[in-house]
């Protein structure tokens, strides 16, 4: 749930008025607004979920896939090594457990 600020309300209202005014300077804004023709709405079975129309905002993404992948791969390899050590410790501890087969003490 989101509470709109006065700025949010002004942006929404201003966009609506630009869209309604044939001489307005309305422009689609990815992630915010899209003027879709009824044919497009029909193609999507009249489902009005906004994301189907507006998409995601155009953001500059400084995400470096190669760097992130390399980091995640290294972390995973370390976790695999740790898993081997933990499994050894568990097996060692299991061998230390004595079980009395049905004998009462």
C-alpha positions in Angstrom: 0.0 0.0 0.0 1.3 3.4 -0.9 0.2 6.8 0.3 0.5 9.4 -2.5 2.3 12.6 -1.7 1.1 15.9 -3.1 3.8 15.7 -5.8 2.5 12.2 -6.8 -1.0 13.4 -7.1 0.0 16.5 -9.1 2.0 14.2 -11.5 -0.9 11.8 -12.0 -3.4 14.6 -12.5 -1.1 16.5 -14.8 -0.5 13.4 -16.9 -4.2 12.8 -17.1 -4.9 16.3 -18.2 -2.2 16.2 -20.9 -3.6 12.9 -22.1 -7.2 14.2 -22.3 -6.2 17.4 -24.1 -5.7 16.7 -27.8 -3.2 19.6 -28.0 -1.5 18.5 -24.8 2.1 17.3 -24.7 1.3 13.9 -23.4 4.0 11.2 -23.8 4.0 7.6 -22.7 6.4 7.1 -19.7 7.7 3.5 -19.2 6.8 2.3 -15.8 4.3 5.1 -15.2 1.8 5.7 -18.1 0.8 4.4 -21.5 -2.0 5.3 -23.9 -3.0 2.0 -25.3 -5.5 1.6 -28.1 -8.6 -0.5 -27.4 -7.3 -3.1 -29.8 -4.3 -3.7 -27.6 -6.6 -4.1 -24.5 -8.7 -6.6 -26.5 -5.5 -8.6 -27.5 -4.9 -8.9 -23.7 -8.4 -10.2 -23.1 -9.4 -6.8 -21.5 -7.1 -7.4 -18.5 -6.2 -4.0 -17.2 -3.1 -4.9 -15.1 -0.9 -1.8 -15.6 2.3 -3.7 -16.0 1.0 -5.3 -19.2 0.9 -1.9 -20.8 3.3 0.5 -19.0 6.2 -2.0 -18.6 9.1 -1.1 -16.4 10.8 2.3 -16.1 13.8 3.0 -18.2 16.5 3.2 -15.7 20.2 3.4 -16.2 21.5 0.1 -14.9 25.0 0.1 -13.7 24.7 -3.7 -13.1 27.8 -5.5 -14.2 26.7 -9.0 -14.9 30.2 -10.4 -15.4 31.3 -9.0 -12.0 28.2 -10.2 -10.2 28.4 -13.6 -11.8 32.0 -14.0 -10.8 31.3 -13.0 -7.2 28.3 -15.3 -6.9 30.3 -18.2 -8.5 33.1 -17.7 -6.0 30.7 -17.6 -3.1 29.0 -20.8 -4.3 32.3 -22.6 -4.6 33.2 -21.6 -1.1 29.8 -22.9 0.1 30.4 -26.2 -1.7 33.8 -26.6 0.2 32.1 -25.8 3.5 29.4 -28.3 2.7 32.1 -31.1 2.3 33.6 -30.1 5.7 30.3 -30.0 7.4 29.3 -33.4 6.0 32.6 -34.9 7.3 32.0 -33.4 10.7 28.4 -34.8 10.8 29.7 -38.3 9.8 32.4 -38.2 12.4 29.9 -37.2 15.1 27.5 -39.9 14.0 30.1 -42.6 14.5 30.5 -41.5 18.1 26.9 -42.2 18.9 26.5 -45.5 20.7 23.2 -47.3 20.3 22.1 -50.0 22.7 20.1 -52.4 20.6 17.0 -53.0 22.7 19.1 -53.2 25.9 17.6 -51.5 29.0 19.9 -49.8 31.4 
